[in-house]
Amino acid sequence: MNVIILAAGSGKRISNDVKSIPKSLININGKPIINYQIEVLKQIGINDIFVITGKYYEKFNIKNVKYIHDEKYDEHDILGSLMEAKKILKNNVLVIYSDIIFEKTIIQKISDSKGDISIAIDMDWRKHYENRTEHPESEAENVLLDSQQKILEIKKNIKNQKNEIGEFLGIMKFSDRGIRKFVERYEEVVKKKDSAFHDSSSVSKAYLTDMIQELIEFGVKIEPVFVKGKWCEIDTMQDLKMAEEKF
């Protein structure tokens, strides 16, 4: 299985406090965020790890991983960054945001998923926003599910009184068939005029969640993988301090 860590983003919220370093290289208790990820991946036997880099790519010097430099990192967002790795988007692929730390049980469960396209979801997500004043609950990448646990929608700040709502962790798994569906649909989308695309102003500025929503509306099944355990996202200095307490 190939793992792609999406580390080309600049981390705008935290960059004012942490200068001239990729977000994924910020230290949590003396160890970079990305090192936590790689260590957990290796613990479950995953060694084919690719890191997509952007600004300050020269700061990465982690051994036993492969790098893909996204030269267009300032022209597109996370979806476009992922597509810079199109050549390795085959067979089983695990895609991970670079600003999250998670324990072994979480990554093991999503990697074991048999679905063609699976996403990790935390249904107890609101506890992660307690005392998190710099990154409010409204910023969560929510997932709306029906009574049969079918994913209906994915976007920020979903408000719905009838259905269950979880949070997308930023971890996604594809089978070979699933990644082909993803790439084929993406290529169809980019042929169209570069106008608004779901929650983004254009395809070039789209997030991974925009493409997941596109697949949902196109009739592609997205498998929910419900995870429990310790994890956190580092988006602000407040998050960093909370992560240091948790890990």
N, C-alpha and C positions, 0 to 999 in steps of 0.2 A: 504493500500500500504506500502510495506517495502522500506526503503531508505538505501542504502549502500554508505557510504562515504569512499573512498579509501585513507587511511591515513598512509599506511605502508612505503611509500617512504622516503628516507633520505633527499631529497632536496639538491643535490650535489652543485648546483651553489651558493645557499645562505648559506649553512652550514658553510662555512669558516668565515662568519660574525656572524652567530647565532649558538652558540655551544650548544650541549647537550640538544636539544629540538626538538621535531617533527615539521616539517614545518607548519603543520596545527595549531600549538599552538603559532605561531609567532603573536605578537600583532600588530593590525592596529588601531591606535588611542586608545590604551589602552584595546582593546578587541581582543581575538584570532580569527584568520580567521574562524575556525570551528564554533565558536559561532555565527558569522554572518550567516553562512549557516543554523544552527539549528533554529535560531530565525525566519528566513524567511520561513523555512519548517513548523514550528508550526503556523505561521500566516495564512497559507492556509490549516491548519487542518491535517497536516501529523505529526504523533507522533511516529511511529514505525521506529526508527532510529538506525542503526547498524554502528559502526565505526570499520574499519579494521586497526589495529595498528601493528607497527613493532618495530623498534629500539626506545628506550626510552618510551615504552608503559606505563610504570609506571607513567609517567607525566600526563596522562589523568585522570581527576577526574570530568568530566562533569556529572551532574545528569540527570536522565531520558533518558539515551541512553544506548544501549547495546554494548558490545565490543567483537570483535573477534580478538584474537592475532594471527598474521601471524608469526609463528615460523620460517618459511623458507624465511623471507623477503629478506635475502641476497643471496638466491639461485635463485630467479626469479624476474621478474618485475611486472608491474601493472596487467597484465592479470592473471598471476599465483596467485597474491594476491587476486583478485576477486574470483577466484575459491576456495579459502579457505573458502568462505562463501556459498558453494554449497548447504548446507542444507536449507538455507533461500531463495534460488533462485527459487521462485515459486510465483504464482499469479502475481499481478502487482508489478514491481520492478523499482525503480529509482536509478540509479548509478551516483555518483558525484565525480569528482576529488576533493581532499581536499585543493587545493591551489588556488581556485577561489572564488571571492565574487560577488554576483549578487543580483539584486533587485527582488522584489516579482513578478512583471509581467513576468519575464523570467521563473522562476520556475513554475509559474501557467500555462503558455502556454505549456510547455513540459509535465507537469503532466496531462494535459487535452487531450493529443494526443491519438487517437484511433488506431494508427498503432501498429502492433505486435512488431516492433523494431523501435524506433524513436530516432533521435539525434538532439540536439540543434545546429543550425547553424546561424552565424552572417555574413550577406552578406556585411556589412559595416565595415569589420574587419580591413582594413588597417589603419584606424584612430587610432587603439589601438597601433600601432607601431611607431607613430610619436614621435620623441625624445627618443625612447626606444633603446638606443645604445647598452646596455648590453644584450638585447634579440632581435635580428633582425627579420625582417619579414620572413626570410628564415626558422626560427624555428617554424612557425605557422603550426598547424595540419590542413591542407587544405582539402576542400571537393570540388570535381569537379562534376558539374551538367550539364546535357544536356538541350536542349531547352524546354523539357517537365518537367524539374525539377526532373528528375530521377538522383539519385546518381550513378556516374560512378566509382569514385575512392576516397579514403581517404588516405592521407599520408602527410608528411612534404614537404613544398616547391614545390607545384605543379606549373608547368609552362605550360600554355595553352592559346593560343590566340583566340580560337574559342568558348570556353564554359565559363560559369560563374564559379567563384571560391569563396567559402566562407571559414569560419573558424569554426571548431568544438570546442565548448566551453568546452567540458569535462563533459557534462550532457547527460544522455542516459536513455530512458524509455523502459521497456519491458512489454508486456502482458504475461499472463501465457503461451500461445502458443509460443510467441516470445522467452521467456527465455528457453523453452524446446528446441527450434531449436538451440539456442546459445550453450547450454550445450552439446547437442548431437553432434553438429559439432566439438566442442572443444575436446570432448572425442575421436572422430574419428581422429582428427589431432594428438593428443598426442600418439596415437598408432604407428604412423609412426616414422621413424628415426629422431632424434632430430637434424635436419639440418636447414638451412636457412628457415625462415618463413616470407615471405613478406619483410618488411623493417628491420626485426630483425635477429640476427645471429642464433636464435633458438626459438622454442616455449617457452622454459623456460625463455627467455629474451624478450618475446614479449610484446608489448603495447596493449592496448584495441583497438587502431586503426588497428593494424595488424589483429585482429580477425574480426573486422567489414569488412575489405577488403576481408578476407577469405569468409565471408558470401555473400558479393556482387558477388564474382566470382563463388560461389556455387549456385547462382540464387535466393538468399533470398532477398526480398525487404526491403530496409532500408528507412524508412520514414523521409524526411527532415522536421524539424520544424524550421521555420525562426523566429528568435527572434530579438527584438529591445529593447534597454534600457541600463541601466548602469550595467556594469560588468567589472571585471579585473582579470588577472592572476598574482599571486605573485611568481616570479621565481628568482628574483635578488633583491639586496638592492635598486636598482633604481626603480624596480617595487613596492617595499614596499612604497617608498616615494610617488610615483604617486598614489597608492591606498589610502594613507592617505589624499591626496588632493581631491580625487574623492568621498571618503566615510567619 
